[in-house]
Structures are given as C-alpha cells and as structure tokens.
Amino acid sequence: MAKSKFSENLIKMKCAACKRINYYTRKNKKKIEKKLEIKKFCSWCRKSTVHKEAKR
C-alpha cells in the first residue's frame, strides 16, 4: 500500500519533563528546518510543559 502524503510530514511531540509522546502534528519540512518546540499541556505531568519534536 502506498504512503499517504500526510503521513510523510507527521511528527511526534515529546514532553521535555517526562519524555512521553503526547501529540502528533505536521510541519512543512521545506520551510522549517529546525526542530519544533511548543508549550502544550501534558496529561501525564498535569501541567503545561515544552514539547519537542521527537525522532521518527
């Protein structure tokens, strides 16, 4: 089965505090070359923490 064009741009977001993967998102790899860092709510830590882009 062929890959979807959406799955190629899908990245995981990992909590910087507890190191768990909580979110999945997409990014335009042609325009954004550095790793994403977004402050989001972590349901494991029960607070807002920085989430960084994880490896595939």
PASEBA-1860 file (N, C-alpha, C; in nm, 3 decimals):
! residues 56
1> MAKSKFSE> 0.084/-0.118/0.000/0.000/0.000/0.000/0.089/0.125/0.000 ~ 0.054/0.223/-0.079/0.132/0.345/-0.090/0.113/0.434/0.033 ~ 0.219/0.510/0.063/0.212/0.602/0.177/0.130/0.724/0.140 ~ 0.059/0.774/0.239/-0.015/0.897/0.220/0.080/1.015/0.229 ~ 0.050/1.123/0.161/0.137/1.240/0.170/0.129/1.303/0.309 ~ 0.022/1.276/0.383/0.009/1.331/0.518/0.097/1.256/0.617 ~ 0.116/1.126/0.598/0.198/1.050/0.692/0.347/1.083/0.678 ~ 0.388/1.136/0.564/0.528/1.172/0.545/0.566/1.293/0.628
9> NLIKMKCA> 0.473/1.384/0.651/0.501/1.506/0.726/0.464/1.493/0.873 ~ 0.416/1.378/0.915/0.371/1.359/1.053/0.492/1.346/1.146 ~ 0.491/1.426/1.254/0.599/1.421/1.352/0.541/1.401/1.491 ~ 0.621/1.343/1.581/0.579/1.321/1.719/0.629/1.435/1.806 ~ 0.548/1.473/1.907/0.587/1.575/2.003/0.604/1.508/2.138 ~ 0.726/1.523/2.197/0.759/1.456/2.323/0.776/1.560/2.433 ~ 0.720/1.531/2.550/0.730/1.619/2.667/0.876/1.625/2.713 ~ 0.924/1.745/2.741/1.062/1.761/2.786/1.080/1.716/2.930
17> ACKRINYY> 0.974/1.716/3.010/0.984/1.679/3.151/0.976/1.528/3.171 ~ 0.871/1.464/3.120/0.851/1.321/3.146/0.892/1.231/3.029 ~ 0.927/1.290/2.914/0.975/1.217/2.795/0.870/1.126/2.732 ~ 0.743/1.156/2.749/0.638/1.075/2.687/0.585/1.146/2.562 ~ 0.545/1.067/2.464/0.491/1.122/2.340/0.341/1.146/2.361 ~ 0.301/1.273/2.352/0.163/1.311/2.379/0.088/1.362/2.256 ~ 0.158/1.419/2.161/0.093/1.481/2.047/0.159/1.439/1.917 ~ 0.082/1.445/1.809/0.130/1.427/1.673/0.088/1.549/1.594
25> TRKNKKKI> 0.174/1.598/1.508/0.143/1.715/1.428/0.216/1.704/1.294 ~ 0.190/1.799/1.206/0.257/1.804/1.077/0.334/1.934/1.067 ~ 0.442/1.932/0.988/0.514/2.055/0.960/0.565/2.052/0.818 ~ 0.584/2.168/0.763/0.637/2.182/0.629/0.789/2.176/0.639 ~ 0.848/2.063/0.600/0.991/2.042/0.615/1.073/2.127/0.519 ~ 1.011/2.179/0.413/1.083/2.263/0.319/1.107/2.402/0.377 ~ 1.013/2.452/0.458/1.025/2.587/0.513/1.086/2.587/0.653 ~ 1.058/2.485/0.734/1.106/2.480/0.872/1.211/2.370/0.882
33> EKKLEIKK> 1.337/2.409/0.903/1.444/2.310/0.908/1.483/2.273/1.050 ~ 1.461/2.362/1.148/1.497/2.329/1.285/1.383/2.252/1.352 ~ 1.413/2.191/1.467/1.312/2.112/1.539/1.212/2.203/1.608 ~ 1.087/2.159/1.608/0.981/2.237/1.671/0.987/2.226/1.823 ~ 0.953/2.335/1.891/0.936/2.338/2.036/0.810/2.416/2.065 ~ 0.711/2.350/2.124/0.582/2.413/2.151/0.545/2.387/2.296 ~ 0.491/2.489/2.364/0.444/2.471/2.501/0.300/2.423/2.495 ~ 0.278/2.300/2.545/0.146/2.237/2.542/0.119/2.170/2.676
41> FCSWCRKS> -0.006/2.129/2.697/-0.044/2.062/2.821/-0.007/1.914/2.813 ~ 0.062/1.865/2.916/0.097/1.724/2.926/0.002/1.657/3.024 ~ -0.071/1.557/2.978/-0.169/1.490/3.064/-0.101/1.402/3.168 ~ 0.025/1.364/3.146/0.098/1.282/3.244/0.156/1.369/3.355 ~ 0.210/1.485/3.320/0.266/1.577/3.420/0.157/1.662/3.486 ~ 0.043/1.674/3.419/-0.070/1.755/3.464/-0.035/1.904/3.470 ~ 0.049/1.952/3.374/0.083/2.093/3.365/0.132/2.124/3.224 ~ 0.145/2.251/3.193/0.194/2.293/3.062/0.346/2.287/3.062
49> TVHKEAKR> 0.400/2.212/2.967/0.545/2.196/2.954/0.584/2.213/2.808 ~ 0.713/2.225/2.785/0.765/2.235/2.648/0.764/2.096/2.586 ~ 0.712/2.087/2.466/0.711/1.963/2.390/0.803/1.983/2.269 ~ 0.897/1.889/2.252/0.993/1.897/2.143/0.965/1.788/2.041 ~ 1.010/1.814/1.920/0.997/1.717/1.812/1.084/1.595/1.841 ~ 1.026/1.476/1.832/1.099/1.352/1.858/1.140/1.286/1.727 ~ 1.228/1.188/1.736/1.268/1.113/1.617/1.152/1.027/1.568 ~ 1.157/0.987/1.443/1.052/0.905/1.384/1.051/0.771/1.441
END
